[in-house]
Structures are given as C-alpha cells and as structure tokens.
Amino acid sequence: MGGGVHCFTPFSSSLFLTHKESKQALIATVKFEGTERTNSTHTAHTHICMLSRVAAVKAPRTHNRRRVTGSSGRMREGRESEPRRPNMSRRVFASAVLLLVVMVCCGNGGAAATEDTSSASGFSPDKSFVWRDKNGGETVSSLRVPVLVEMDGDVLAVAEAQLKEGESNFTGIASELLEWTYEESKGELDATKLKTQVLEECPSDKKNCASHSEAQDASQSWTKVRVSRPTTVVKGSDIYMLAGTYSFEVTEGAAGSKAAAAKWELLVAVGNVSNDESSGKKKICWKDTSVIPWTGFETEHESLTGLIGGGGSGIQMEDGTLVFPVEGTKNGKNVSLIYSSATENWKLSKGMSADGCSDPSVVEWKKDKLMMMTACDDGRRRVYESGDKGDSWTEALGTLSRVWGNKKGVRSGFITAKIDNRNVMLVTLPVYAKKEEKESVEKGELHLWLTDNTHIADIGPASVEGDDVAASSLLYKSGKSETNGKEELIALYEKKKGGGDTPSPGMVSVRLTAQLNRVKEVLTTWNEVDKRVSQLCANSLAQKDLLTDTACSADKITAGLVGFLSGNFSDNTWRDEYLGVDATVKNGAAEAILHGGGVKFHGAWAEWPVGKQGQNQLYHFANYNFTLLATVSIDKVPKGDTPIPLMGVKKMNGGKTVLLGLSYNNKEKKWQLQCGGGTKSEGLSSNWEPGKTKRHVVILQRNGNQGTAYVDGQRVGVGASCALGGTESQEISHFYIGGDGENTAGDEDVSVTVTNVLLYNRPLDEAVITALHTESVTIPKLDHAKPEPRGTPSTPAGQQPSELGHLVGSSKVASGGVEGADPQIRGVNATALSSSLVNVSQENNSDAGTMRGSGLLPSLLLLLGLWGLAAQ
C-alpha cells in the first residue's frame, strides 16, 4: 500500500487504570543467531502474514540491582499477576524462535499450515498469533512513535497506529516506503494509504489460525492484541521489533496495590521487506511473533512490574548484539534500561537510569560503549554511559547530560554517524517558543544538534515551519553501500494537533539536505580550529626548541576544549570559534572593541552563558568541572583600592553573586580569588608596574565543589581550595570576562584586554600547574583598535579565509595594534609536560569531585604565553 508509517495512541482510558508515577530508563539487548526461514509455502492471499506462538522464558537470576527512587510519570495499573506459565530454558526459547521462523511465511501468502512441534521443541505453547491487514471497516485515527528503518538502501517509516472500528479502539503497526522526487524534501504520511497490520490472538482451535482470512467472520474467539511503542533493529534482511503487550485483571479494592499492577509483557516480532502486489511498492510484512511473559523477568528484577519498548530504533553493536531501549515500572514508577545479549539468550540490564527518567534512546559510541538519552522529570535530559552493556550506568555530567531541556518529555532522535571521516552524534529535539505574541501555547520546533561528545552545535530547524512537533526519529545513509552513492539525512516526527496532549493526527518525513550540508560545514570548522590551535603550539615550541610537535598534537592540546573566543567580535557579540555558545558584551559596543585578536574592554564586560542560556545549556558541564584560560592585560587601573575583576562565574540568582572569580587589587598589588561572594585574605603578589601593559596567563578552574586560580603558573591563595558548596544549589548563570558588571559597569578608568579565551570541560592537573613557571609577555600599551569585518555567512566559520588566522593568533595585528615583545619563558620542565600529555583523556564523565586531571595545563600555558611568536 501507499502512505506512511504511523504509530498508535495510548489505549482508551476505560481499559486500564492510570496514575501519576515516576520513570526510569533501562535497555534490553538481544542477539539472534542462525535464523533460517523459507518462503516456499505461500498461499494465494496476502491477508495473513504470520503465525506465531508464545513461550514462557526463564531469565537469568541476578542479585546485583541498583536502587532507584521514583518521580512522576504516567503508566498503567492492572491487578495481581496471572498464574505462571510453564518455564523453559533460555536456549529452548531461542530454539523456539528459530522453529517459528521455519513454520511461518510472508509475502504473497498467508500463514502456512503447521504441525504441532511442542514435544520436539521442549515447550508447551499456550497462545498463537497472526498478523492481518486492516479491513475496510477499520480506520487509522492517529499516529505515534516514529521509527525509521533502512533496508537495502530503501527507507521505510514505521509507527504505532490507533485504529477505530465503530465504537471500538485498538492498535496496530503501520509502515510505508518513503519516496521523494528530486524537488521534494518533505511530506506528511497519509493515514488512508498506509500499510497497517493488526495482531490477533488465535482461538483455542489452532487449525483456524492457518485458515483465517478476510472473508471469514472475525468472531469473538479472535482477540485483537494491543501492541505499543514499536522499537526496531535491522540485522541482515530481518527487522526485529520489540513492543509492549498488556493484559489486565483488576479486582475490586485492588487499585493502588501491587496486586493491581498491570501484566506487561514484551512482544517480539520479525519482519521482512517484500513487494506489495496491489501497489507495486515495497512493504514490511510482520511474522514470527512471540510474547515473553513477565514471569520470565520476575527473578531478574523482582521490583519491576512491567516493561515496554522505548520506541524508535535500537541498535546492532559491532559485536552483533541487538540492543533495545526499554521502559519499565518499578514500585509504581517508570524507569529506563536496556535489553541485551551477546548470545542467543535474552538479558535485561542490571543497571538503569535515575528515577523519573523515561523515553530512552540508545546508541553505540565507539566500540562497546553504549550511550542512553532519557527525558527526566527534573526538567533536563540525562545522558548515561555504559561500558558493560548496561550492568552499570554513569551519568555523562562532563559532556552531554542535562544539556537539553525536557519541557514536554518526548523521545528524541538520537543516532551516530561517520561524516567526513569524523564520528559524531546527531540529536533531534523540539525547541519550544511562541512564534507570535498572540499565541497562547508554545509550539515545538524540531531542531537538529551535532556533537562529537565534546563540542555541541545547534544546526537549526529541521521541521516544517508552523508544525508543532513531539517525538522524532533520525536516520543517516552514508551512501557508500548504495549503487548511486546517495548520502541522506532523514527525520520523521509526530505532528501534534493544536496544543496540549491532543493525539497526533499524523506524521511528517523530512529529507534534511541543507542541514546535512551545514553539518559538514561545522565539522570543517571544528577541524580547522583544532589544527590551527595545535599548529601554533607546535610552531612556537619548535622555534624555542622546547618540545617536539607531538606534545601539541590536536588530540592532546584540544582534548576537552569546548569553547574558544578569539578575534571574531562584532555587534556586541564575541563569537565562539567552535560555533557553540557566543558571548555577549554588556554596556555598549563603544566600550568594547576588537583589538589584537581579542577584545579591549573600557568599562564593559562580556557574559558567556551557561544556565542563562535557557532550556538548552551547551555548557552545563561547568556546574561540575571546567577550566577557563585566557591571556589578560591590564591597560589602565582606577584610583584607590577598587579591585579589578578579570574573569569568573556567577550564580543563578539573577547573576549577582560571584561563585568563583579572579581579580587584581591595585592597592595591595595582589591577585585575589573571590569565592562565594567573599575575597580570600591571602593573594598572590604581582610585579606589574603601572604605565606598562603586561600580558598574564590566567586560569580559573572548578573540580566538583572546589575552585582554584592561577596566574602565570602560580596558584592564587596558596592553601586550601575555594569551597563552592554543592553543585545542585550552586548552579552557574554565566562566565564573566573583562569585568563582572558590578565593579566594572561604566568605569572608564578601568581598561582590560582579553585574548584567546579557552574553555575546557575538565579540570587540569594541579601538580603540573605548580611545577611549571611561565614568564608573562610584556608589551607596550596598545591604542584602541577598530573592529575588523567578519566574513560572509557562506563560509563555515562565518569568516573570510584571510581572517581565519585570528582564531589562534595570526601574524596580522588589528588596526591600531602594535606587535609585542618576545615572551620570556623559564623553568619549563619539558619531560613532565610531555609525559602528562600522553595520558590526556577524551572523556570526562566521572562524578564531580573525583575527577583526574588531564595534564593539559603545561602545554596550554606555553600556548598562551607563546602566542606572540606567531606574529614574528
């Protein structure tokens, strides 16, 4: 049939109890091996696609469960569990699936007649199922849970479909081959043309299963099975689908008790793509369906009372393991986890997300490393990492976790891809805003995000203008395996009707050609900036015969480097060279000018937002760990003892309280560290002389609840670190640079120049910091510089190629600038520097306060201290 893929809406509220519950995320993985099937036994009608049976499974027992607390979410309750089905070994269950594959067929025919294989297979099936096409009296009323599937270069949409027949509501699985003309880039799926299939349970007379056809009257003995949230994985020519199925037995007075828990079971179906004779288009035909009773999981997770597919796509890992994200119910609350296996056994992960996290999406990032994104009730999206297939999960606080908001919890599109020879992750999520003042409800505009697990860039809108978007799915085709070499990025999303919780009337597919081109432009920029940073460092060190170029290679000097502010400044905006978060200059453009590859502040300052950014906070990691480095020169000091704030961070209390800051006290001639609104009594003496402009390498860093500062390699306030308090209660509003807005605003007696601001998502090694002493660079006073023009937007970084030198210290000097004197470097321990760089890690996801330093600082100090060499 024509049409598109759709998913169904939740069951009618009259069919089950509902209540507010919390959520948690889990994952399940399954590996199918040795599957064989035959299409030689077809009947003449296309109505029936498969015959399947259900078998009880005895899951492996585990005693290593993690405690999860609850938060609100919505799940269904039923009643006390039904009698246990006969158990069988996991190996026998796998064999049963293989037998079912051989017994049933799909294509032009219906279910083939089969003989009873119970005794031979070693299990006693108590249910059989058959998929059929929806009939003429059944209509698709709404669609949910978008899924994209690629098979032999073709892309098919799959979804959960809510169907109606008279007063009866039920669900099915809809699918459609996505086709575009050369000019087309988007299209809404037509519910009337979809290939929609309904799963039915056979009557007790098994012979009728093989002969059931559309012409026959569907009596009460045929029971429609409610399937929910399809989750698919492609392996070879097979499409594996995990979904939820329900049975309810509510007794009077049982509501609210464990006896009222819904009997959730996992349904597993296998489908193949074949040609539809009526339309000539390719279609998915589901078959080989089995239900894994909940009793199989009770010994594995005794506190769980139900499981359902996470929806969307699972993955096939490099080792062949199939991984499905699933959502469970624990103590009446939702949780997220996975279902997995590297053998033919099914395995539910021991570990799971924090309480209150649902709608999981999962990817494999690098070999054997799983990442799971969840929507949590605290308003943020948490991302978890696992290196043991879900036995344990660590929240990725140092990179992606809590970056995106969860204003209206929906499942995200979340995939990995290798684009232009760089491994990246792509995310689609709605951004909520009112397009016009007269609108009473915020609409969700789908945005595409790019990340390499360090940098994050908002690629921009990915939905049709005006659409109110909910859940989404993504698929990337590299084109390398295609005969036409066609590279594509495709999104499928739910289009909501109006506002509120109204079910989606349909789905929209979009071919993201322009967005894919922008992704490549951003990757080009990231690579270019990385190369220039490392190349400058290598060239500078080589000129001084200090170290080899290896110490400044891009994978070391740029490890964890998230943001970079250099010479790209205009219209009050200091633009991040990595195209992430821009800083905004406050107190007027006339008080801040581009100067010598940086910005000269004259009674002004810059704010680099963290929490102040709003619903999506690309620098959320700064609430746990960060290192902020810059080259700073004080050009003019005020009279009296007023301190000169140079850089720091402010709390989320209106941005008035300094959480951690570095300033210069002209009266005492000391650098001082400000902490929690107060100034440390002990500072670092300065040899700066009035009338001279001297560049200083200043460093501010946070390691959990401890803060430290360094000037030219020496620690400010020797002794105990600055205590910052708990991270949850000390959330950061923004970084301030060149002034703090309180002691700086409008004070033209203060003049500070800041160049080459580097922001890392990790603290740097203190032992190496204190071992390294870098002499500052002394330069003559500089006049005000006129801003240099930015490049045209058509260039990847928003700059002309001739201006890219300003990224990391060009040989050009801004208008009005003067070349500086040679930097003086003393006491460099090259051996310690080289060895520290060997152990640089690309990851930073440990809990705050337990981080290991990266050892990058010596190279960074040299890089900043030697910046002037590039002009010689």
N, C-alpha and C positions, 0 to 999 in steps of 0.2 A: 504494500500500500504506500501511498504518498504520505506527506505530513511529517511531523517531527516527533521528537522524544519528549515525553512528559512524565511527571510523577504524580502520585495521588495525594490528596489532602488527608488529614487525620480522620479516624473513624468518627462516626456520629457520636455525639456525647451521650446518647441514650444507651450506647452499647457498653460503656465502661465507666468506672469511677475516675475522677480526676482530682488532683490536689496539688498544691504548690510544694515543690521539692527541690533539693539541690542536685548538682550534677558533677560528674567526674568522668574523665576520659580514659578509655582503655584501647588496646589494639589486639587484633587477632590475626594470626598468620597461618596459612595452610599451604602445604606443598603437595601437589598431585603428581604422581609418577606412574608411568606405564599405562596411561589411559589408552584404550582402544575402543573404537566403535565402528559400526557398519551402517551404511545407508542402502543396503541391498534389499531390505524388507519394507518397501513403501506400499501404502495403499493409495487409492486413487484420489482421495480427498485431502485438502490442506487444512481441514478444520482442527484436527488434533495434532499437537506437536510432540507430546511425550507422555510416557507412563513412568511413574516413579514410586518409590516406596520409602517408608520412614523406618529408621532403626535406632534403637537405643544405643548410646555411646557411654562408655565408662572412661571418664577423663582422668589423667594422672593426678594423684593427690599431691598437694603441696602445703607446706606449713610456713612458708616464707611470705606472709601477706603484709602489706603496708597499711597502716591505719589511715583512714580518710575521714574527714569531717564533712558535714553537709552544708549546703546552701541551696537557695531556692531554684526551682526549675519545674518543669511540667512533665509528669509521667502518669501512667495509668495504673490503677489498682484493680485486682480481682479478688480471689479468695484463696482458701487453702489449696495446697498442691494436690493434683490428681494422683492416683496410685502410680507407683513406679512401674515403668515398662521394664521388660526383661533386659538385663545388661549384657553387653558383649564387649570383647576386647577392641581396642582401637585399631589393631591390624585387621580384624574382621570387618570393622566398619569401612575401612579403606577398600577392602576387597569387595564389599557390597556395592560401593560406588562404581567400581570397575564393572561388576556384573550388570548393573543398571545401564551403564553405557552401552554394553553389548545388546541388552534386551530391547532398547527403545531406539526410535529413529525420528528424523525430522527432515522435512523437505517437501516433496510433493505428497507424501502420505501421512497417515495418522499414526497412532500407536500400534505397534506390531503386537500380535498375539504372543504371549509368553507362557512358558510352563513354570510351574512352581519350583523355585530353586531354594526354598527355605532350608531344607535339610542339607543340601550340598554346601550352602554358604555358611551355615552355622548360626543363623539368626532367625528370629521369628518376626517378620514384618507385620505391623498391625494397621498400617494405612497405605494407601496408594493414591497417587495424584495424576492429573492430566491437565496440560495447558490447552486452551482453545482460544480461537479468535473471538472477539466480542461480536455479538449478533446485532441484527438491525434494530432491535428494541432497546439496546444499551447505548448510552451516550457518555462521552468524556466531558465532565463539567469543570474540572480544574486540574492543574499540573503542579508537581513539586519535585524537589530533589533532583536537580540536573546532573547528568552524567555524560561524559564524552568517551567514546570508545573508538580506537583506531584498529582497523583490520585490513592488512594488505594494501595500505595506502588510502583506503576509504575511511571516512569519519562518520560515525553514527551517533545520534543523540538517544539517550535512554532516560526515562523518567518514571516517576510514580504517578499513576493516573487515578483520579477519583471518578468513578462511574456511577451513573444512575439508571435505574430501570423502574419506572413508575415511582413508588414511594421508597423503593429500596436503594440504599447506598452501599457501594462496595468498591474494592480497589483492584487495580491490575498494573501491568508493566507495559508502557508504551515505548516505541522506538521508531526512528526514521533515519534514512540516509540523508546526510547534509550535502546539498548540491548548490553551487553558485555559478552564475555566469561570470564572465570576465569583469563586468561592470559592478556586479552585486557584491556587497560586503556584509549585509545583514539580512535577517528575515525572521519573522515570527512563525512559530510552528502552528500548523493548522490542526486543531484537535479532531476535526472531522475526517482527516486523511491519514491519521496515524495508524501504524501497525500496533494494535493494542491487544494484549493477551491476558486472559483471566485464568487463574489457577483454581482447579476444583478438586475436592477430595472424592475419590470413588466410593460408591456404595459398598456394602459388605460383599456383594456378589462381584468378585474381581473380574469375571468374564465380561461384564458390561463395560469395564474400563477400556478394553480394546475395541469395542464396537460403538462407543458413544460418538454421536455425530450431531451436527447442527440440526439435521432433520428430525432427530429424536426429541421427544418432550423431556425437558430437564425437570425431573420430579424432585420431591423434597429429599430424596436419598442422595442427590448430588449437592454437595455443600461448597459454596464459594469460600476460598481461603483468603483471608486478609493479609496481604504482604505489604511491608512498609520499608521505606528508605533503602532502595537498592544500592548496593556497593559493589563495584565490578573490578576485576583484574583480568587482563588478557594474557594468556600463555599459549603460544603456538597458534593453532586455529580455533582454540576454545576460549569462550568468555565465561569466567566464573562469576556468579552473582551471589552475594550474601545479602539476605534480607531478614526482617523480623516477621514472625507469625504469632498469633495470640490465641489463647483460649481463656475464658473467664467462667468462674464458678463462684458467684457471690452469694453468700448466705446472710440471712438476717442477723444484724448485730455484729457482722464481721468487719465492717468498714473501719479503717484506721489501724487494724491489727495486722500482724504478719500473715494471719490466715487469709486476709483479704488481698494478698499480693497477687498481681496478675501472673498467669503462667506464660511467660515469654519463652519462645523457642527460636532458634536460628534456622532459617531455611536456606539451603544451598542448591542452586540450580546451575546447569551448564548449558550454554547456548552456542550456536554456530550461525555464521552468516551464509545465507543462500539467496537465490533469486526468487522473487515473488512472480508467479506466472501471470497473475492478473494485471500487475503494473509494470513488470519487467525490471523493477528496481530491486536492489539488494535489501535484505531484511534480516533481523535476528529472530531465530526460532529457538525458544527455550525448551529444554528437556532435562532428563536425568536429575530430577529434583528429589532431595532428601531433607528431612527435618531432623535436626539434632535436638532431642528433648532436653529441657532444662535440667532434668535429673542428672545428666552427664556432667554438669558443671558444679553441682552442689558440693562435691568433695573437694573441688579445686578452689572455689571461693564460696565458703559457706554463707557469708553475709550478703552475697549478691542474690537478688530475687528475679533478675531478668537481664536480657541482652537484646540489642537491636543493632543493625548495621549503622555505621556512622553516616552513610550516604555518600554519593560521589564515587571517587576512584580510590582503590587500593593500589598496591604496587607489587611488582615482581622484583625481588632483590637480585643482586649479582649472582648469589649462590643458588638461585632458583626458588627460594622461599616466597610464597604468596602471603602478603600482609594485608589484612583488612582492619581499618579502624572501626571500633565498635563502641557503643554507648551502653552502659549498664545502670542498674538500680541497686544502690547499697543503702540499707537502713532507710528505705523510703526516699532516697535521693539519687540523682544522676551522677555517674562517673564516666570517665573516658579511658580506654585502654586499647589493646590490640589482640588479635587472634592470629597465631602464627605456628609454623612448623617447618623444620628443615628436612623432615622425613614425611612419611605418609600420615603421621599422627597429627591430630588437631591439638593445639595448645593455646590456652588463654594466658595472657601475660600475667606475671605475678604483680608487677608494678602498675601504677595507674596515676592519673593526674591528681592535682589537688581537688578537694571537694568543691563542687559548684562549677565544674568545667565540663562542657558538652560540645557537640558538633565537631568532633575531631576530624582532622585531615592529616595524612601521613605521607612522608617522602623518605627516600634513602639519600642521605647527604654523605658523599664519599663512601668508601667501602665499609659495609656492616654497621653504619651509623644511621639510626632512624631519628627523624625529627617529626614531632607531632604538634600541630597547632590546634588550640582549643578556644572556645568562647566561654569566658568565665563570668560569674555573677558579680564580681567586684568591678566590672566595667572595663576590664582590659582583656586582651587576648594573650594567653600564656602559651609559650612555646617550650616544649620539652625535648630533651635529647636522651637517647639510649644506645649504648654500645653492646648490649646483650639481648637484643630482640625483646625488650620490654620487661625483663626481670627487674630492672630499676630504671627510674627516670630522674633526670636532673633538669631543673628549670634553667633555661638559657638566659640568665639575667644579664650576662655580659654582651649579648648580641641582639637577638630578635624578640625575646619575651617582653610583653607588655608595651611593645612599640605601638601596636594598633589598638584602637578603642573597640569596645563591644557595646555600643549604644543600643543596638537591637540585635541580640545574638542570632547570627545566621552563619551557616557554614561557608568557609572561604574556598576559593580556588587556590590550590597550593601544589606546585609541581617543580621538578628540577629539569634543567636543560643544559646542554653544552652548546653555547652560541659563540661563534668566532673564537673557538678553541678555549673558552673560559667557562667553568662550571658556575652556574647561577641558579637561584630560585626565583620563581615568579609567583606573585600573590595577587588575587583579585578580591577586593572588599569594597562595600559601599561606603561612600563618604556622605554624611548627612548635612544638609543645609537647606535653607529656604531660598529658592531662586528669586522670589519676589516677596515684598513686604506683605502683600495681601494674602499670601498663602498661610494657612493655619497649621499645616503639617509639613515637617521636614521630609524631603524626598531623598532616597538613597541613590546617589550617582556612583556607578561602578568605576573604580579606579584600578589601574594596573601598577604594581610595585615590583621593582627589581632589586635584588640583593645578592651579594656574594658571601653572606654571613659576616661581613664587616661593614661595607658601605650599603646604604639604602637610598633609592631614588624613586620618587613618585613620577612614573612615566606619564600619567594623566588619565583622563576619562576613557573608559572602554565600553560604555553602554550608549544606546541610542538616546539622544537628547530628549529630556522630558520623561523618560521611563523611571519608575520608582522600583529600584532593584532590591532583591533579597539575596537568597543563596546563589552561588555561582560555581562553575566548573571550568577548568582550563585544560587545553591540550596543545602541545607543541610537536610539529612534524619537522624533522630535520631535513627531509628530502633526499638524504643520502641513499636510502634504500628504494627510492622511487625511480621509475624509468624517466620521469620528466624532471626529477631533481627539484620538485616544488617544495619550498620551505614555507610553513604556515604556522600561525598562532591563532587559536580559535577559542572563543569564550561562549559559554551557554549559561544563561541566568534566568531566574524567576522574575517575572514582571508582575508586580503587585497591582491590585485594583484599588485606586484611591489610597486611603490611609488606614491606619490601624492594623488589625490582624485579619483583614479580609483575604480569603484564599486567592492564590494566583490564578488568573484566568488563562494563563498561557506562559510560554517561554520564548526567549529570543536568542538566536545564534548570531554571533558577530565574528567576522574574519578581521583580525587585528593587524592589518598590513602596515599601516602607518605607525602603530605602536611598536611593532617588531623592528621597524627601521629606527625608531627612536631608541629602543633598547640597544641596538648596535652602536649608535652614536654615543650613548652614555658609556658603554663598555670601552669604546675607543678613547674617550676622555679619561676614564679611570686608568687605563694602561699608560696613556701619555703622561699623566701626572705622576704615576708611580715611577716611570722611567726617569723623568726629569729630577725627581727628588733623589733617587738613588745615584743618578749620574753626577749630579752636582757634588754629592758627598764623596763619591769615588774620585772625581777630578780634583777636588780640594785637598783630599788626603794625599793623593799621588803627588801633588805639587809640593807638599810639605814632607814627603817621604815618611809619613806616619804609619800608614796601613795599606794593605792591598785593597783592590776594588771589591774583593769578596765580602769584606765586612760591611759594605754599603749596598749589597745587592738588594733588589726590590723586595724579595721575600723576607728580608730581615729589617731593613730600615722602615718599611711600610707596614710591617705586621701590626695589626690593630689600629692603624691610622685611619680614622673615620672622617675627620673634617680638616680642612685646610683653608685658611684665609690668607691671601697674599695681595696681589696687585689688581684684583678685579673689583673695583669700587666705583660706583656712580649712583646718583639719585638717592642718596642716603642708605644705599644697600651695599653691604660688603658680602660679595657672593662666594659661597663655598666652591672651591675648585673641583671638588668631587660631586658637585651638583646635588648635594643633600639639603642641608639647612643653611639658609643665608642669615647673616647678622644684620641688624638694623641700627643705624646711627641715630642717636637721640640728640635733641637740642639744635637741630638745624644743620643743613649742608654747609652753610657758610662757616661753621665752626669745626668742620672736619674735611680734610682734603687728601686726595691721593698724593703720596709723597715717597719716592724711593722704593717702590714695590710694597708699600704699606700704607697706613693711614695716620695722618698727623691730627691729633685731637687738641682743640683750643677751647676749653670749657665745654666739651662734648664728650660723649662716650658711645660705645657700641654694646648692644644686647644680643646675645646668641641664645635663642630659646631652647628650653628643654620641656618642662611641663607647661610653660607658657604657650607652647605650640598648639595645644588643644587636644582634640580627640585622637590624633595620631602623633606620637612623640618619638621621632627618629633617634634622639639622644637619651632615651630613657635609661640607658645603662649608667649614665652619670649619677644616678641615685645610689649606685653601689660602688662603682670603681671608675676612675678616669685619671688621665694625666693631661694637663693643659700647659703647653710650652709656647714661648714667644720671645722675640728679641725686642727689648724695650729701651728707649732712651728718654730721659727727662730733659726737655729743652728749656723749660722755664719753671721756676718754683715760686709759690706765693710767699708773701712776707708773713712772719710769725711762725707759729708751731703747727699750722694746719697740715695734717698728713695728706700725702698724695696717693689716692687709691689707683692701683695699676691694673689688677685683674682679680677676679674671684667669682663666687657663685652666691646667688640669693635664694632664699626660701620661698615656698609657695604661700606666702601670707600677704599677698599684694606686692611682693617683690621689694619689701622694705628692709628685711633683716638679712644681714650678710652671714651666711653659713660658714664660708671659708674665703678669706681674701688676703692679698698681699698688697702692702702699701709702703711708702717711703716717708719717714719722719725727718723733715729738713732740720728741725731744731736739734734733735739728738743725733742726726747723721746716721740713722739706722734704718734697715729694712725690718718691717714688722709683719707678723702674721696675725690676722684677725680671725677670731673663732667664735661663732655663736653670738655675735653682737659685741663681743669684748676684744681687746687687744692684748696679746701676750706681753708680759712685762719685759721679757728678755728678747732682744732683737739681734740682728746681725749688723755689725758696724760696716760703714761704707767709706771708701776712699774717694768718692766722687767729689770733684771740685767745682764750685759754682763758676759759670762762664764757659764751661766745656760741655759738650754733648758726648755722652758715653753710652755705648750700647751694652746692655746687660742681657744675659740669657736667664730668663726667669721661668720657674717651673712650679706649678701647683698641682698637687695630686691627692686623690682620695683612695683609700684602701678600706672599704667597708665603713666602719664608724670612726676611722682615724684619718686626719688630714695633715699634710706636710707641705713645706715650701722650700725652694732652693733658689739661690741667686749665684750665678757663675760657678755652679758645682758645690757651693757651701750651703749647709742647712740653716734655715732661719729659725731661731729659737731652739737651740740645742737642748735636748732633754726629751721629755715625754711628748708624744704626738698630740695634736689638737683633737680632743674628743668631740665628735659630731653628733652623738646620740644615735638612736635607732633610725634606720633608713626609711621606715614607713611613715614616721612622724616628721621627717626632715626632708621632704621631697623638694627637689630643686625647681625653681622657676626659670632661671636663665643664668648664663655666664655673663659677666660684665667685663669689658675690655677698655682700657684707656681712662676709666673713671667709673664711679659707682652710682652716679645720678643723684647722690645726696650731697657729697662734699665737692662735687665737680661742676654741677649744673651752672652755667653762666659765668663761671670763674675764668676769665680770660688771662688771669695771672698764671694759670696752670697750662703748660704745653707738654704733651706726651706723644711720642711717635711709636707706633707698634707695627712690627712687620713679622710676616711668616708665622702665623699662629697655627699650631698643630694640636689637634685633639685626638687622643688615643682612648680606646675603650678598656684600658687596663692600667694598673699602677706599675711603675717601673722600679727596678731593683735598687734599694737604698744603699746597699753595700758598695755597689759600683758607682753610685752617685757621689758618695762621700770620698771615694778613692780617686775621683777624677777632679782636677782643678783646672778650669779653663779661664784664661785671662780674657777680660772683656775687650771689645773693639772700641777704640777711641776715634771719634770722627769730629770734624769741625761742625759748627752749627749749620743747619740747613734752612734755607728760605722756604716759604710756602710754595708748594708745587701745585700746578694746575692738573686737574684730572685728565688722564689720557682717555681717549674714546674707546668704548667697548666695541668688540667685533659684532658682526651681524649675527642674528639668531640662527642663521643657517649653519654656522659652524658648530661642531659638537659641544664645545665648552662655552659657546656664546662669545668667542673672542676670535680676532683675526690671527692667522698663524704667526704673523710677525710679533704679536703681543704675548704669545704663549711663554716667552722667556720670563715674564713676570711671575709665573707660577712658582718658581723656585729660585729666584734671583737671577735676573737677566743681566747681560752686560750693558743694557741700556739703563739710564738713570732718568727718573721722572723729571719733568720740566721744572727747572729751578733747583734741582738736586746737585750735590757735589759728591764725587767719588770719595769713599772713605779710605783711611789708612789701613795698612796690613794689620790683621789681628795678631795678637801675641798669644801663643799657646805654650803652657809649661806644665810639667808634671803629668804628662799623658802616659798612662800605663797601657801600652798597645796590646800587650799579651792578655791582660784582664779584659780589655774591650773585645778582642777577637773571640775569646772563649765564651764570653757572656752572650755574644750574638749567635753562637752556634745553637743555643738552646731556646731561641725565640719560638714561641708557640703562636699558631694562628687562632687558637681558641681561647675563650675567656668566659666560661660559663660556670665556674665554681661559685659557691655561696660567698657572699660578701664577708670579708674578714679572714678568709682562708686562702686568699689568692697568693700565688707565687709570682714574684716579679719576672718581667720578661727580659731584663738585662739590656734593653734598648738604649738606656739613657746616655751612656758614653758617646755612642755614635750620634745621638741627637744633639748633644752639647757641641760636639765637633761640627756637626752640620750647621747648627745655628751660629756658632762662633766663627766659622769659616765662610759664612755666606758672602762676605765682601770679596772673597777671592774670585768669585765669578765675574766681577766687574773689571778684573785686571787682565 
